[in-house]
Amino acid sequence: MLLPYSWLCELVEVPWSPSELADRLSMVGVKVEAVREVDFRCPGVVAAQITSVMPHPDSPRNRILTLNAGSEPPRRVVTAAPGLAPGDLVPLALPGARLPGDRRVEAEVFGGVRSEGMLCSMTELACGQPPGDGEGVLVLPAAAVPGQPVDPLLETPVIDWVLELELTVNYAMHCQSVLGVAREVAALAGASCRPREHSVVETGAVAEDWVRVEVRDADGCPRYVARVFHDLAPGPSPCWMQRRLAAAGLRPRNRLVDITNYVLLELGQPLHAFDHDRLAEGRIVVRRAAKGERLLGLDGVDRPLTSGMLVIADARQPVALAGIIGGADTGVTPATQAAVLESAHFHPGIVRRTSLKLGIRTDASSRFEKWSDPEAPPFAADRAAALLSSVAAGKVAPGRVEVYPRPVPRTALRMRVGRVNSLLGTELPASEAAGRLQRLGFEAEPVRHGRQRAMPLDADVYLVTVPSWRGDVTAEVDLVEEVARSGGYDELPSCLPRGTLTIGRRPARLSAVDEAADILAAAGLNEIVTSPLIGAAAFDRLRFPSGDPMREALRLANPLAEDQALLRPTLIPGMIEVLAYNAGRRQVDLGLFEIGPAFIRRGELSGVDPKSVIRQGGELSAWVGEEPRLALGLMGRRYPAYWRGAGDRTDFFDLKGVVELLADRLSWGELAFEPSSHPSFHPTRQACLRVDGQVRGFLGELHPDIQAAHGLDRALVAEVGLEPMPPPGGARRRLQPLPRHPALLRDVSFVAAASSSAATVEAVIREAAGPLLEKLVLFDVYQGETMAAGSRSLGYSLVYRAADRTLTDQEVDPVHSQVRRALVDRLGAILR
């Protein structure tokens, strides 16, 4: 951003030179990259009086003028400028003259006639650029004397300094204007910004008679202000305005366009002018675009619009993209007689999404997509009207049309002075901390200990009201930054860190995660990392029913896209996407794992704005938590194909074995796999994992509908919570010597109900067998036509052993008989 020093001095009293100001601004975060001089002097340009006008013998378009430039002999100039007559006083650039921008003028020959100089327009004298459309030679006031240098006659500074600001994102929001920087200078100098006086002469019919404004989308456009200008007089802007715009890096064009650009640079509020006569029925409607609508922009590009885009429309069609670019059909031209000036506040997220989708970025969009002051539109519109009156560019209709359907509230934050000093390493008094904020435009009031007015004030806590132009300040820590930079970062004291130093070591939780990753990698699985952002459609693909708590995922305040709008509460969507991506590329033999956070609600957030929690100095973690999770994915063959044939395909028990391996190596505790009804898994090929009685996850084959939708075949997925789990080495392992005494083997076969789970059957056998049972193995399962409906045959092998003696049949047979009776009594089994 280029900032003219003289412009800044009009808004605030600056006690420092340009270079000193640059240093002080840099110390408060507004970095000044360079300071350079801008020279608008026109040496060699003098006032000259036309004494005669003759046609050119060979060029009907040109004429030959004889001028008195205050020296003998008279000067002869060839020009195509119309409307000049003897007696007019005009600026004449003599041979060797230099115009702003280091443009040189030399004598030239046109059709055999030597031209001893060049007559200048206002634009050429102001900034050295070619004259605008319809602009002619500047006619000087009658008081000018032939031969007099033209610089004093322009009555505008010829030397200025320009500060080149390199604004970071957090300062571009409020410092991307002369007024924004003036507020920073005022805080530094202990001064106040000079208010702009709006002296507007209003004539004709009131603005409401010219234009009607309707806002149909109050979320996208909380405030819209329109002013009407009529009887517009085309022509160039005054010299002082053109030089200001040129110094700030903009090319002067005409009075109306220059005024809108001038207000944009001065106040940071984008404006746009519509040709009133081209607005159907004189209406302005702020709404979302309809399907199939298009807009031909001022840049000549015809763009298709989508339903999510905010547009400005008349009674028939869109005439502008809100906050981005105007339409060519309603743009102002030199022939425009009446114009409607738009000054509005648009939602930054809507502007940014539209700008990105269409690939268009303008000065207006770059400001709106960060934040625009919702209180600025009426002030900016009045400022533009005052400028229009002052430069005689037209007339202003009385009043303005304003629609403010949804006032934007100002943010209020609690600031703890103790917290400020703790973070900054300072010992600022409470009054000094509050005073620094007040100099920047914040309002700070001490908070009382209670709700009653009679309660004493808390000198350490302030309720700070954020000014409307500081949309970037949303939390207490932002206030701390403002306190720090208001006093200058170079003034912060150097101090050693305070607190208790501990021996550095990796947290136990992270060590457990690392060890889990090492175990899985050693087992042949590959680690993946997926995005923590998902869309609401992911829950439909996972078959979660409406109203399922999983659908209550945390939503981002300003998502880039709808498929990245939610923080994932589960890692399964990402695992499925990776499996599908590889399957689509014929990589079907996969063993994958991911360890990452799932974002869960720890408490009820209904009716609570998470932003307000942070603003009040609270901890959002009281409502929102990150839970480390493990996701597993298996698909394809268990082993790679080799010369003896292809390996078997992985199944549920391979996935279960990986979980058991991890649990054993990390000493999770007692595992149990129970039947489950997770909607994302196959109805009969899934299980719920319990660790020490607590549910820790689910595993199984994906539901057939999900596999079909993603092009998968027998894909197995598991998700396990990793917290709380014992850290590595946390569970003490006990060494057990090899058995010295032989074991006795017994088998038991029986028919039981098919609904009896393996975990239930094993629990009955272990409880009945007691401590002598060392091992229990299921060796047979049969369910066929010869079996009764709803039943199946099971066969178990039991290993009995004692650590201190050799067991005899007389000891084992009663125990085994007790097992058989328990199966009959508790499960209704039929022994075989």
C-alpha positions in Angstrom: 0.0 0.0 0.0 1.3 3.5 -0.9 0.5 6.2 1.6 1.1 9.9 0.7 2.5 11.7 3.8 0.6 14.9 3.0 -2.7 13.0 3.0 -2.0 11.5 6.4 -1.1 14.9 7.8 -4.6 16.1 6.9 -6.2 13.5 9.1 -3.9 13.7 12.1 -1.2 15.9 13.4 2.1 14.1 12.7 5.0 15.3 14.9 7.6 13.3 13.0 9.3 13.5 9.6 8.4 10.8 7.1 11.5 8.7 7.9 10.9 9.0 11.7 7.2 8.1 11.2 8.3 5.0 9.2 10.4 3.8 12.1 7.7 4.3 14.7 5.0 2.6 12.6 7.3 -0.4 12.1 7.7 -0.7 15.9 4.0 -1.1 16.3 3.6 -3.7 13.6 2.7 -1.5 10.7 5.8 -2.3 8.6 7.0 0.5 6.3 9.1 -1.1 3.5 10.4 2.2 2.0 10.0 6.0 2.0 10.4 7.8 -1.3 10.0 11.3 -2.6 7.4 12.1 -5.2 8.1 15.1 -7.4 5.2 16.7 -9.2 7.1 19.8 -10.4 6.7 20.9 -14.0 9.9 22.7 -14.9 9.7 24.4 -18.3 5.9 24.6 -18.3 4.7 28.2 -18.3 1.5 30.1 -18.9 1.0 31.3 -22.5 -1.7 33.4 -24.2 -3.1 32.4 -27.6 -2.7 35.3 -30.1 -3.9 33.5 -33.2 -5.4 30.3 -34.5 -4.8 29.0 -38.0 -5.7 25.8 -39.8 -2.9 23.4 -40.7 -2.3 23.3 -44.4 -1.9 19.5 -44.6 -3.9 18.2 -41.7 -7.5 19.2 -41.3 -7.5 17.7 -37.8 -4.7 19.9 -36.5 -4.4 23.7 -36.0 -1.5 26.0 -35.7 -1.5 28.3 -32.7 0.7 31.3 -32.0 1.3 32.0 -28.3 2.8 34.7 -26.2 5.0 32.9 -23.6 6.4 36.0 -22.2 9.5 36.0 -24.4 10.4 37.0 -28.0 9.7 35.7 -30.5 6.2 34.2 -30.1 5.9 30.4 -29.9 4.2 28.4 -32.6 2.5 25.1 -31.6 0.6 22.4 -33.6 -2.3 21.0 -31.6 -5.5 19.0 -32.2 -7.2 20.3 -29.1 -10.7 21.8 -29.9 -12.3 24.8 -28.4 -9.3 27.1 -28.1 -9.6 30.8 -29.1 -7.3 33.8 -29.2 -7.0 35.3 -25.7 -7.1 32.0 -23.8 -4.4 31.4 -21.3 -3.1 27.8 -21.4 -0.1 25.8 -20.0 2.7 25.5 -22.5 5.5 22.9 -22.1 8.5 24.4 -23.8 11.1 22.2 -25.5 13.1 20.5 -22.7 10.3 20.7 -20.2 9.7 17.8 -17.8 6.3 16.6 -16.7 5.5 14.5 -13.6 6.6 11.0 -14.1 9.8 12.2 -15.8 8.1 12.7 -19.1 10.2 15.0 -21.4 8.8 17.4 -24.1 10.8 18.2 -27.2 10.1 20.2 -30.4 8.5 18.1 -33.1 7.5 18.5 -36.8 3.8 17.8 -37.8 3.1 17.9 -41.6 6.1 20.1 -42.3 5.3 22.6 -39.4 7.6 22.7 -36.4 5.8 22.6 -33.1 7.8 24.5 -30.4 6.3 22.7 -27.4 3.0 21.1 -26.2 -0.2 22.4 -24.7 -1.0 20.4 -21.5 -4.2 19.0 -20.0 -4.9 18.9 -16.3 -4.1 15.2 -16.1 -0.7 15.7 -17.8 0.2 18.5 -15.3 -1.1 16.6 -12.3 0.6 13.2 -12.8 2.2 13.1 -16.3 -0.3 10.6 -17.7 -2.2 11.0 -21.0 -5.5 13.0 -20.8 -8.7 11.1 -20.2 -11.6 10.6 -22.6 -13.0 14.0 -23.7 -10.4 15.9 -21.7 -9.0 19.0 -23.4 -6.3 21.5 -22.8 -6.5 23.2 -19.4 -7.5 26.8 -19.5 -5.8 28.9 -16.8 -7.4 31.7 -14.8 -7.3 35.2 -16.3 -5.0 36.3 -13.6 -2.2 34.3 -15.0 0.7 36.1 -16.6 2.3 34.9 -19.9 5.7 33.4 -19.1 4.8 32.6 -15.4 5.7 29.1 -14.2 2.6 27.0 -14.1 3.3 25.2 -10.7 2.1 28.1 -8.5 -1.1 28.4 -10.6 -2.1 24.8 -9.8 -2.3 25.6 -6.0 -1.3 22.1 -4.9 2.0 20.7 -3.3 4.6 19.7 -5.8 6.7 17.7 -3.5 5.4 14.8 -1.4 6.6 11.7 0.4 5.1 8.3 0.0 5.3 5.5 2.6 5.3 2.1 1.1 3.5 -0.2 3.6 3.9 -3.9 3.7 0.8 -4.9 5.5 0.5 -8.4 7.0 -2.9 -10.1 7.1 -3.7 -9.1 10.6 -3.0 -5.4 9.9 -4.5 -5.2 6.4 -7.9 -5.4 7.9 -7.8 -2.0 9.6 -4.7 -0.3 8.2 -5.5 -0.5 4.5 -6.6 3.1 4.3 -5.3 6.6 5.2 -7.8 6.8 8.1 -6.7 3.4 9.4 -3.0 4.5 9.6 -4.0 7.9 11.0 -5.6 6.1 13.9 -2.4 4.3 14.6 -0.4 7.5 14.4 -2.9 9.2 16.7 -2.4 6.5 19.3 1.4 6.8 19.0 1.4 10.6 19.2 -1.3 10.9 21.8 -3.3 13.0 19.4 -6.8 12.5 17.8 -7.9 12.2 14.2 -9.3 15.3 12.7 -12.9 14.8 11.8 -13.9 15.3 8.2 -16.4 18.1 7.6 -19.2 17.1 5.2 -20.4 20.3 3.5 -22.9 19.0 0.9 -25.2 21.2 -1.2 -28.3 19.1 -1.9 -30.7 20.0 -4.6 -33.6 18.4 -6.5 -35.8 15.5 -5.7 -35.0 13.4 -2.6 -33.0 10.2 -3.0 -36.0 8.0 -2.3 -37.7 9.4 -5.4 -34.7 8.3 -7.5 -34.0 4.8 -6.3 -35.6 2.0 -4.3 -33.4 -0.4 -2.3 -34.4 -3.9 -1.2 -32.2 -6.3 0.8 -33.4 -9.9 0.6 -30.3 -11.4 2.1 -29.6 -9.7 5.4 -26.9 -12.3 6.3 -24.9 -11.4 3.1 -25.6 -7.7 3.3 -26.3 -6.4 6.7 -26.2 -2.7 5.6 -26.7 -1.0 2.3 -26.5 2.8 1.7 -27.3 4.6 -1.6 -26.8 8.3 -2.6 -27.9 9.8 -5.8 -25.9 12.3 -8.0 -27.5 14.0 -10.9 -26.7 16.6 -13.6 -23.2 15.1 -13.7 -20.5 17.2 -15.4 -17.9 15.1 -17.1 -14.3 16.1 -17.0 -11.0 15.6 -15.2 -10.6 15.7 -11.4 -8.8 18.7 -9.8 -5.0 18.6 -9.8 -4.8 17.9 -6.0 -7.0 14.8 -6.3 -5.2 13.4 -9.3 -1.8 13.8 -7.6 -3.1 12.1 -4.5 -4.4 9.2 -6.5 -1.2 8.9 -8.6 1.0 9.0 -5.5 -1.1 6.2 -4.1 -0.6 4.1 -7.2 -4.0 4.7 -9.0 -4.5 6.2 -12.4 -6.9 9.1 -12.5 -9.8 8.6 -14.9 -12.7 11.1 -14.4 -14.4 13.0 -11.7 -16.9 10.3 -10.5 -14.5 7.4 -10.7 -11.7 9.3 -9.0 -14.0 10.3 -6.2 -15.0 6.7 -5.4 -11.3 5.7 -5.6 -10.3 8.6 -3.4 -12.8 7.6 -0.7 -11.7 4.0 -0.9 -8.1 5.0 -0.2 -9.0 7.5 2.5 -11.6 5.6 4.4 -11.1 2.0 3.3 -14.7 1.7 2.2 -15.3 0.4 -1.3 -17.9 2.3 -3.4 -19.5 1.6 -6.7 -21.5 3.9 -9.0 -24.3 2.7 -11.2 -25.7 4.6 -14.2 -29.2 5.5 -12.9 -30.8 5.5 -16.3 -29.7 1.9 -16.9 -31.2 0.5 -13.8 -34.5 -1.2 -14.6 -37.3 0.6 -12.8 -34.6 2.5 -10.7 -34.4 -0.5 -8.3 -31.5 -2.0 -6.3 -32.1 -5.5 -5.0 -29.5 -7.4 -3.0 -30.1 -11.1 -3.4 -28.5 -14.4 -4.2 -28.0 -15.3 -7.9 -30.6 -17.5 -9.6 -29.6 -20.6 -11.5 -28.5 -19.8 -15.1 -27.9 -16.1 -14.5 -24.8 -14.5 -15.9 -23.0 -11.2 -15.5 -20.8 -9.2 -18.0 -18.3 -7.5 -15.8 -16.6 -4.1 -16.2 -13.5 -6.1 -17.2 -15.4 -7.4 -20.3 -15.6 -11.0 -19.0 -19.0 -12.8 -19.1 -19.3 -15.0 -16.1 -21.8 -17.7 -15.1 -23.3 -17.3 -11.6 -24.3 -19.9 -9.1 -27.0 -19.8 -6.4 -24.6 -19.2 -3.6 -23.3 -15.9 -5.0 -24.5 -12.6 -3.7 -25.4 -10.1 -6.4 -26.8 -6.6 -6.8 -29.7 -6.7 -9.2 -32.2 -4.3 -10.7 -35.8 -5.2 -11.5 -34.6 -7.6 -14.3 -31.1 -9.0 -13.9 -27.9 -8.9 -11.9 -25.9 -5.7 -12.4 -23.0 -6.4 -10.1 -21.2 -9.1 -8.0 -21.6 -7.8 -4.4 -18.3 -6.5 -3.1 -16.3 -7.6 -6.1 -17.0 -6.0 -9.5 -19.8 -4.1 -11.3 -21.5 -4.9 -14.5 -20.7 -3.4 -17.8 -24.4 -2.7 -18.6 -24.9 -0.3 -15.7 -21.4 1.2 -15.5 -20.9 5.0 -15.6 -19.6 6.6 -18.8 -18.8 10.2 -19.8 -22.5 10.3 -21.0 -23.9 9.4 -17.6 -26.3 12.1 -16.4 -27.3 10.6 -13.0 -25.6 7.9 -10.9 -26.5 5.8 -7.8 -23.6 5.5 -5.4 -23.4 2.2 -3.5 -21.8 2.1 -0.1 -22.4 -1.2 1.7 -21.2 -3.8 4.2 -21.0 -7.4 2.8 -20.3 -10.7 4.6 -16.6 -11.4 4.2 -17.0 -15.1 3.8 -19.5 -14.8 0.9 -17.3 -12.3 -0.9 -14.2 -14.5 -0.5 -15.9 -17.7 -1.7 -17.4 -16.0 -4.8 -14.0 -14.3 -5.6 -12.2 -17.7 -5.4 -14.8 -19.5 -7.4 -14.8 -17.0 -10.2 -11.0 -16.4 -10.0 -11.4 -12.6 -9.8 -9.8 -10.3 -7.2 -10.3 -6.5 -7.0 -9.4 -3.7 -4.6 -13.0 -4.0 -3.3 -13.0 -7.7 -2.8 -9.6 -7.7 -1.1 -11.0 -5.3 1.5 -14.5 -6.9 1.9 -13.2 -10.4 2.3 -11.0 -9.4 5.3 -13.5 -7.1 7.1 -15.1 -3.8 6.4 -16.4 -1.4 9.0 -20.2 -1.8 9.2 -20.5 1.8 10.5 -18.5 3.2 7.5 -21.1 3.0 4.6 -23.1 6.2 5.5 -20.0 8.2 6.4 -18.3 7.1 3.1 -21.3 8.0 1.1 -21.5 11.4 2.6 -17.8 12.0 2.1 -18.2 11.1 -1.6 -21.1 13.5 -1.9 -19.1 16.3 -0.2 -16.2 15.7 -2.7 -18.6 15.8 -5.6 -20.0 19.1 -4.5 -16.5 20.6 -3.9 -15.2 19.8 -7.3 -18.4 20.8 -9.1 -18.8 17.4 -10.6 -22.6 17.4 -10.3 -25.5 17.8 -7.9 -26.5 15.7 -4.9 -30.0 14.6 -4.2 -31.1 15.3 -0.7 -30.8 12.5 1.8 -29.7 8.9 1.3 -31.5 5.6 1.0 -30.3 3.3 3.8 -31.4 -0.3 4.6 -30.0 -1.8 7.8 -32.0 -4.9 8.4 -29.6 -6.6 10.8 -27.3 -4.2 12.8 -23.9 -5.7 13.4 -23.2 -5.8 17.2 -19.9 -4.7 18.5 -17.8 -7.3 20.2 -17.3 -7.1 24.0 -14.4 -9.0 25.6 -13.1 -9.4 29.1 -9.4 -8.5 29.6 -7.5 -9.5 32.7 -4.7 -7.1 33.4 -2.8 -9.8 35.3 -3.0 -12.0 32.2 -1.7 -9.2 30.0 1.4 -8.8 32.3 1.9 -12.5 32.5 2.0 -12.9 28.7 4.1 -9.8 28.0 6.5 -10.0 31.0 5.5 -6.5 32.0 4.1 -4.8 35.2 1.7 -2.4 33.6 -0.8 -0.7 35.9 -4.4 -1.5 35.0 -5.0 2.2 34.0 -2.1 2.1 31.5 -3.2 -1.1 29.9 -6.7 0.3 29.5 -5.4 3.6 28.3 -3.4 2.0 25.5 -6.5 0.4 24.2 -8.5 3.5 24.5 -6.0 5.4 22.4 -6.6 2.8 19.7 -10.4 3.4 19.8 -11.4 0.7 22.2 -13.7 1.3 25.1 -12.5 -0.1 28.4 -14.5 -0.2 31.6 -13.6 -1.9 34.9 -15.8 -4.9 35.7 -17.7 -5.0 39.1 -17.4 -7.9 41.4 -21.1 -8.5 41.3 -24.2 -7.5 39.3 -25.2 -4.7 41.7 -24.0 -1.1 41.1 -23.0 -0.9 44.7 -20.5 -3.7 44.4 -16.8 -2.6 44.2 -15.0 -2.5 40.9 -12.4 -5.1 40.0 -9.3 -3.1 39.1 -7.8 -6.1 37.3 -10.6 -7.0 34.9 -11.9 -4.7 32.2 -14.8 -5.1 29.8 -13.5 -3.9 26.5 -15.8 -3.0 23.6 -14.0 -3.4 20.3 -14.4 -0.6 17.7 -16.4 -1.5 14.6 -13.4 -1.3 12.3 -11.5 -4.0 14.2 -13.2 -7.2 13.1 -9.9 -9.0 13.7 -10.1 -8.7 17.5 -12.1 -11.6 18.7 -10.4 -12.9 21.9 -8.6 -11.8 25.0 -5.2 -12.6 23.5 -5.9 -10.2 20.7 -6.3 -7.4 23.3 -3.0 -8.4 24.8 -1.4 -7.9 21.4 -2.9 -4.5 21.1 -1.6 -3.5 24.5 1.9 -4.7 23.5 2.1 -3.0 20.1 0.4 0.3 21.3 3.4 0.9 23.5 5.9 -0.3 20.9 7.4 -3.7 20.7 10.8 -2.2 21.3 9.6 -1.0 24.7 8.8 -4.5 26.0 11.2 -5.5 28.7 13.7 -8.4 28.3 13.1 -10.9 31.0 13.9 -14.5 31.7 11.2 -17.1 31.5 9.4 -17.7 34.7 8.1 -21.0 36.0 9.3 -24.5 37.0 11.8 -26.2 34.7 11.4 -29.9 34.2 13.6 -32.5 32.6 12.6 -32.6 28.9 11.1 -35.9 27.8 8.4 -37.0 25.4 5.0 -37.2 27.0 3.9 -40.7 27.8 0.8 -40.4 25.6 2.8 -39.5 22.6 5.3 -42.3 23.3 2.4 -44.7 23.4 1.3 -43.4 20.0 4.8 -43.8 18.6 5.1 -47.3 19.9 1.7 -48.3 18.4 2.8 -46.9 15.0 6.1 -48.9 15.3 4.2 -52.1 16.1 1.8 -51.8 13.2 4.5 -50.9 10.8 6.5 -53.9 11.8 3.4 -56.0 11.2 3.5 -54.9 7.6 0.9 -52.1 7.6 1.5 -48.7 6.0 0.7 -45.4 7.8 -1.6 -42.8 6.1 -2.6 -39.3 7.1 -6.0 -37.9 6.0 -7.6 -34.5 6.3 -9.4 -33.8 9.6 -12.1 -31.9 7.7 -15.1 -33.7 6.2 -18.5 -32.7 4.9 -22.0 -33.5 6.1 -22.4 -35.9 3.2 -19.9 -38.3 4.8 -22.4 -39.3 7.4 -24.9 -40.2 4.7 -22.2 -42.4 3.0 -21.5 -44.1 6.4 -25.3 -44.8 6.8 -25.6 -42.9 10.1 -29.4 -42.4 10.7 -30.9 -39.0 11.1 -30.5 -37.7 14.7 -27.4 -39.9 15.3 -25.1 -38.1 17.8 -22.3 -38.6 15.3 -23.9 -36.1 13.1 -23.5 -33.4 15.7 -20.0 -32.7 14.4 -18.3 -29.4 15.1 -18.6 -26.9 12.2 -16.0 -24.4 11.1 -16.9 -20.8 11.4 -15.7 -20.0 7.8 -15.1 -23.2 5.8 -13.5 -23.1 2.4 -16.0 -25.6 1.0 -18.9 -27.6 2.2 -17.0 -30.9 1.9 -14.5 -29.4 4.4 -16.9 -27.7 6.8 -16.8 -30.2 9.7 -14.2 -31.5 12.1 -14.3 -35.3 11.9 -15.7 -37.2 14.9 -14.4 -40.4 13.4 -11.5 -41.5 11.2 -13.5 -44.0 9.2 -14.4 -41.6 6.3 -10.8 -40.9 5.6 -9.8 -44.6 5.7 -12.6 -45.5 3.3 -11.5 -42.7 0.9 -7.9 -44.0 0.8 -9.1 -47.6 0.3 -11.3 -46.5 -2.6 -8.6 -44.3 -4.1 -6.2 -47.2 -4.2 -8.8 -49.7 -5.4 -9.6 -47.4 -8.3 -6.0 -47.7 -9.3 -5.9 -51.5 -9.0 -4.0 -51.5 -5.7 -6.2 -53.9 -3.8 -3.7 -55.7 -1.5 -3.7 -53.1 1.3 -2.8 -53.0 5.0 -3.2 -49.4 6.3 -3.4 -47.6 9.6 -3.8 -44.0 10.7 -3.3 -42.4 14.2 -5.0 -39.0 14.5 -7.4 -36.9 16.4 -11.2 -37.2 16.3 -13.0 -34.1 17.5 -15.8 -34.7 20.0 -18.2 -32.7 22.1 -17.5 -33.0 25.8 -20.5 -31.0 26.9 -23.7 -29.5 25.5 -23.0 -26.6 23.2 -26.6 -26.0 22.2 -27.2 -22.2 22.4 -23.6 -21.5 23.2 -21.4 -19.6 20.7 -17.9 -21.1 20.8 -16.5 -17.8 19.8 -18.1 -16.1 22.8 -16.4 -18.7 25.1 -13.0 -17.6 23.8 -13.8 -13.9 23.9 -14.7 -14.1 27.6 -11.4 -15.7 28.4 -12.9 -19.2 28.8 -11.4 -22.5 27.6 -13.2 -24.0 24.7 -11.7 -27.4 25.7 -14.4 -27.6 28.3 -16.8 -28.3 25.5 -14.6 -29.6 22.7 -12.0 -32.2 22.9 -9.5 -34.1 20.6 -9.4 -37.8 21.2 -6.6 -39.8 19.7 -7.9 -42.6 17.6 -6.5 -45.5 15.6 -8.0 -46.6 12.3 -7.1 -49.8 10.5 -7.9 -50.9 7.0 -7.3 -54.3 5.4 -8.2 -55.4 1.9 -7.1 -58.0 -0.6 -4.8 -61.0 0.0 -3.2 -61.9 3.3 0.1 -62.6 1.7 1.5 -61.6 -1.7 1.2 -64.1 -4.5 4.2 -66.3 -5.0 5.2 -69.5 -7.0 3.1 -71.8 -5.0 -0.1 -69.7 -5.6 -2.0 -66.7 -4.4 -2.5 -66.1 -0.7 -5.8 -66.3 1.0 -7.9 -63.1 1.3 -8.0 -61.3 4.6 -11.1 -61.6 6.7 -12.5 -60.4 10.0 -10.1 -62.5 12.0 -7.1 -61.0 10.4 -8.3 -57.6 11.5 -9.1 -58.9 15.0 -5.6 -60.4 15.2 -4.0 -57.0 14.5 -6.0 -55.4 17.3 -5.1 -58.3 19.7 -1.4 -57.9 18.7 -1.5 -54.2 19.5 -3.3 -54.8 22.8 -0.8 -57.5 23.9 2.3 -55.5 23.0 0.9 -52.3 24.7 -0.6 -54.1 27.7 -4.0 -52.5 27.2 -5.8 -54.8 29.6 -8.5 -57.5 29.3 -10.0 -57.6 25.8 -13.5 -58.7 24.9 -15.2 -58.8 21.5 -18.9 -58.5 21.5 -21.7 -58.4 18.9 -22.5 -54.9 17.7 -24.9 -53.1 15.3 -22.7 -50.3 14.0 -24.5 -48.9 10.8 -21.3 -48.7 8.8 -20.4 -52.4 9.1 -21.7 -55.7 7.7 -24.6 -56.8 10.0 -23.1 -60.2 10.8 -19.4 -59.4 10.4 -18.6 -56.8 13.0 -17.8 -56.6 16.7 -17.5 -54.1 19.5 -14.2 -53.9 21.3 -14.1 -53.6 25.1 -11.0 -53.0 27.2 -11.5 -53.8 30.9 -15.2 -53.5 30.3 -15.2 -50.1 28.6 -16.1 -49.7 24.9 -13.0 -48.7 23.0 -14.0 -49.2 19.4 -15.6 -51.2 16.6 -14.2 -53.5 13.9 -15.6 -55.4 11.0 -16.2 -55.6 7.3 -17.8 -52.5 5.7 -21.4 -52.6 5.0 -22.2 -53.9 1.4 -23.9 -50.7 0.5 -20.7 -48.7 1.4 -18.5 -51.1 -0.4 -20.6 -50.9 -3.6 -20.7 -47.1 -3.5 -16.9 -47.0 -3.3 -15.9 -49.9 -5.5 -14.5 -52.0 -2.7 -14.6 -55.8 -2.2 -14.4 -57.2 1.3 -12.8 -54.2 2.9 -12.2 -54.5 6.6 -12.0 -51.4 8.9 -11.5 -50.8 12.6 -11.5 -47.7 14.8 -10.1 -47.8 18.3 -9.8 -45.1 20.8 -6.2 -44.7 22.2 -7.1 -42.7 25.3 -7.1 -43.6 28.1 -4.7 -46.4 27.6 -1.7 -47.3 29.7 1.6 -45.7 28.6 4.3 -48.1 27.3 5.9 -49.9 30.1 3.1 -48.7 32.4 1.8 -52.3 33.0 4.4 -54.4 34.8 5.0 -57.7 33.0 5.4 -60.8 35.1 7.8 -63.5 34.0 6.4 -67.0 34.1 8.6 -70.1 33.9 7.8 -72.9 31.4 5.5 -75.6 32.8 7.3 -78.4 34.5 4.3 -80.8 34.9 2.3 -82.4 32.1 -1.2 -81.3 31.1 -4.4 -83.3 30.7 -6.5 -82.7 27.6 -10.3 -82.9 27.4 -12.7 -82.1 24.7 -16.3 -81.1 24.8 -18.8 -80.9 21.9 -22.3 -79.7 22.1 -25.1 -78.0 20.2 -26.1 -74.6 21.4 -28.3 -71.7 20.2 -26.6 -69.8 17.3 -27.3 -66.6 19.2 -24.9 -67.6 21.9 -21.7 -65.7 21.2 -18.2 -67.2 21.5 -17.4 -64.8 24.4 -20.4 -66.0 26.3 -19.6 -69.6 25.9 -16.0 -69.2 26.8 -17.0 -67.2 30.0 -19.2 -70.1 31.1 -16.5 -72.7 30.5 -13.8 -70.7 32.3 -16.0 -69.9 35.3 -17.0 -73.6 35.7 -13.4 -74.9 35.1 -11.8 -72.7 37.7 -8.0 -72.2 38.1 -7.0 -75.6 36.7 -8.0 -74.5 33.1 -4.9 -73.2 31.4 -6.1 -72.9 27.8 -9.3 -73.0 25.9 -9.4 -73.5 22.1 -12.4 -73.6 19.8 -11.6 -76.4 17.2 -14.9 -77.0 15.5 -18.0 -75.0 14.3 -20.7 -76.6 12.3 -24.1 -75.3 11.2 -25.9 -77.1 8.4 -29.1 -78.7 7.2 -28.8 -81.6 9.6 -28.9 -79.1 12.5 -32.1 -77.7 14.0 -32.9 -74.2 12.9 -31.2 -71.5 15.0 -28.6 -73.8 16.4 -25.0 -74.9 15.7 -22.5 -77.4 16.9 -19.3 -76.2 18.7 -16.3 -78.2 19.8 -13.8 -76.9 22.4 -10.4 -78.4 23.5 -9.6 -77.7 27.2 -6.0 -77.9 28.6 -5.8 -78.6 32.4 -2.5 -78.0 34.2 -1.3 -77.3 37.8 1.9 -75.4 38.4 2.9 -77.4 41.5 2.0 -81.0 40.6 1.0 -83.5 38.0 -2.8 -83.6 37.7 -4.6 -87.0 37.8 -7.7 -88.1 36.1 -9.4 -88.2 39.5 -8.8 -84.5 39.9 -9.7 -83.4 36.3 -12.8 -85.5 35.6 -15.0 -83.8 38.3 -14.0 -80.4 37.0 -14.7 -81.3 33.4 -18.0 -82.8 34.4 -18.8 -79.5 36.1 -18.1 -77.7 32.8 -20.5 -80.0 30.9 -23.3 -79.4 33.4 -22.7 -75.6 33.3 -23.1 -75.7 29.5 -26.4 -77.5 29.8 -27.8 -75.5 32.7 -26.7 -72.0 31.7 -26.8 -72.2 27.9 -29.3 -75.0 27.3 -26.7 -76.9 25.3 -27.2 -80.5 24.1 -24.0 -82.5 24.8 -22.7 -84.8 22.1 
